[in-house]
Amino acid sequence: MDRSRLEAFSDGVFAVAITLLVLNLTVAGPGHGALTHQLGSHWPSFAAYLISFFVIGIIWVNHHALVRTILVVDRLLLFLNLVLLLWVVLIPFATGLVAEYMSVYLAGTRSGAGTQGGGDVRLAMALYSAVFLGMSVGFAGIFEWTLHGARVVNPVPAEKHWAARIRFTGGSVAYVIALVVALVNAIAAFVIIALIAVYYIFENTPTSSAAPGEPSAPDSSSGDTTRT
């Protein structure tokens, strides 16, 4: 299969998923209080939108960086990519879920209604964390695939495999922590997930650098294609 088909299909899924996030941003409208109050009471929706937007964006950037180095697209890679996309398309659902339940929960605490619904918001945050964990594991599977055989340009040296794995999959451990914390404190888990997103904004996909004068990856515009 041509590598460009894999990347084009994935780009389409990323684009749809990141666009669907905005559908979770709603307000009741006129007759339901001042607009500033409505916007302020829905801050969890905006916060979840920003986190999920940047997570999907980061995954897209890293996916592009990884795929452009691939020389051979085989059946296993196609299924590993599908596993990643399976979790990516769940992000808008999980984002809407956690935003809705957190907004209701916080509104209840502000009105003096107590912590009713705390169990639901913790479960929603746990599902939110689980989706990100699944996405991280899916991406780690693709990265692991690139470490074996002559599958990429300038592969990571064998002696650096474990260092690359630890650096690349560290987010999975952090998402596990967020998942566990979510069962106790939803807000704390939300903060952890936000910090993971910030970390990966500055973290690069670990790949081996090309030698001076050599391209770091094949140029897709030159007509180079991969084969199954």
N, C-alpha and C positions, 0 to 999 in steps of 0.2 A: 504493500500500500504506500502511496505517496505520503510523506510526512506532512505535507501541507494540508491534506484532508483531515488528518488527526487534529491538527492545530485549529483548522477552520471550524470543525464540529465543536471542539472544546470551547473556542472563543464564543460561538453562538450560545452555548449553554451558560457560560459566565455572564454574557451580556443580558440574557433573559433573567437570570437569577438576581443580578445586581439591580435591574430595573424594577423587578417585583417588590423590592424592599420599600419603595416609596409608597406603595399601596397601603402600608401600615400607618402612614402619617395622616391622621384625620382628626378633625375637631367636630364638636356637636353643631356648631354654627350659631346664628343669631337666636336669641331667646334662651340661651343656656349660660348666661353670665358674660362678663367682659372677655374679649378675645385674649387679653393678656393673661387672665386667669386660666382660660382654657389651654393656652399654649404652655403655661407654667405647670399645670397639673399633668400634662402629657410629656414631661421631660424624659421619662423612661423610654418613650417611643423614639424620641429624637436621639437619645444616647445609644439605644440598641441599633438604630438605623446607622449611625456613624460607625459603631464598632463593626457591624456586619458588612457595611460597605467597604471599609478598609480591609477587612479580612478577605473578602472575595477579591478585592483589587490586588492584594498582596499575593494571593494564590495565583491569580491570573499572570502577574508579573513573573513569579517564580516558575510557573508552568511554561511560560514562553521561553525563559532563560534555559530551562532544562530541555525542552523539546527541540530547540534550535541546534542542540549539540548531538541529537540522536541520528545515527547512521542507518539503523535497521528498525523498522516497525514490524513487530511480529504479533501473533494472536494473543500472547500473554500480555503484552503491553496494552493492547486494545481493551482487554478486560480490566486490567488494573486502572486504566484511565476511566473506564465506565464506573468503577467503584468510587473513584474520587468524585466524579460528576454526580453520582447518586447522592452523596452527602452535600455537595454544593447546592443542589436544587432544593434541599430541605432547609437551608439557612433562612430563606424568607418566612417559611412557616414557623420555625422556631423563634425567629425574631419577633414576629407578630404575637406569638403566644406569650413570650416573656414580657414584652412591652405591655400587653393588656393586663396580665395578672399583677404585674408590679405596680401599674398605675392604680388599679383598684385597691391593692393592698395598702399603698402609701396614702391614698385618699381616705381609707378607713382609719389609719393611725392618726392622720391630721384632724379628722372629725371627732376623735375620741371614741370611735366604735371599737377600739381594741385591736387585737392582732388577728381577728377572724380572717381566714383565707391565707394565713401564713404557710400552711401546709401546701396549698396549691401553688403559691408563688415559688416556694422552694422546689417543688416538682418541676415547674416550668423552667426554672433556672438550671436544674439538673439536666433536663432535656436539651436545653440550649447548649450547655457544656458538652453533652454527649454528641451532639451533631458536629460541633467543632472538633471533638476528639476523633470521631469517625473520619472527618475530612483530613485531619492531620495524619492519621494512620494510612488513609488511602494515598496521600501524597508520598508518605514514607515508602510505601510499596513500590511506587514508580521510581523513586530515587534508588531503592535497593536494586531494582531491575537494571539500572544504569551501571551499577558497580560490577556486573558480571559479563564476561565476554567482550568482544570488540563491538560494542553497541553504540558508543559515543565517540565524538572527537575528543582527543586529549583526556582520556579517562583518569579518574582519581587513582593515584598509585595504590597498590595493594596495602602497603604499610600504613596508609593514611585512611583506610576504609572506616575503621572504628571511630577515629576522631571526627570524620565527616558525618557518620551516622549520629553520633552524640550531638554534634552541632546542629544537624538538620532536623533531628527528631526530638529535640529538647522540648518543643512546644507540646508534644503529645503528653509528656510527663506533667507539664503545667496544666494541661486540660484535665488530666486525671485528678489533680489536686483541686481544680475548680469544681469538678463534678462532686467530689467528696464534700468540699466546703459548702456547696449549694444545698446539700441536705440539712445543713445546720443554719447557714446564714446566706440568704440569696444576694444581698447587697455586696458582701465581701467577695462572693464568687464572681459577681458582675465586674468588680474592680480588677480581679485577677485576669479575667478574660480581656479587659481593656488594656491592661499592662502587656499581655502577650501580643496583642495587635501592635502596640507601640514598638515592642522589641523587634518584631518582624518587619516593621517599616525600614529599620536600619540594618537588618541582617540580610546577607546575600545568600543565594543558593550556593553551597559549596561545590565548586567544580575546579578541575585542574586548569591552570592557565596555559595558554599556548606559548610556544617558544617565540622569541623576538622575530618579527617579520612573518610569522605565521598567523592565519586567521584563528580566532578563538572558537569559531563554529562555522559550519558551511553556510554560505549565503543562499537563502531560499530564493532570492531573486535571480540567481545565476542559472536556475533550471535544475539544480541538483535534486534528486529525489531519492527516497528510500524504498526498499523493497521488502516484501514479506518473505 
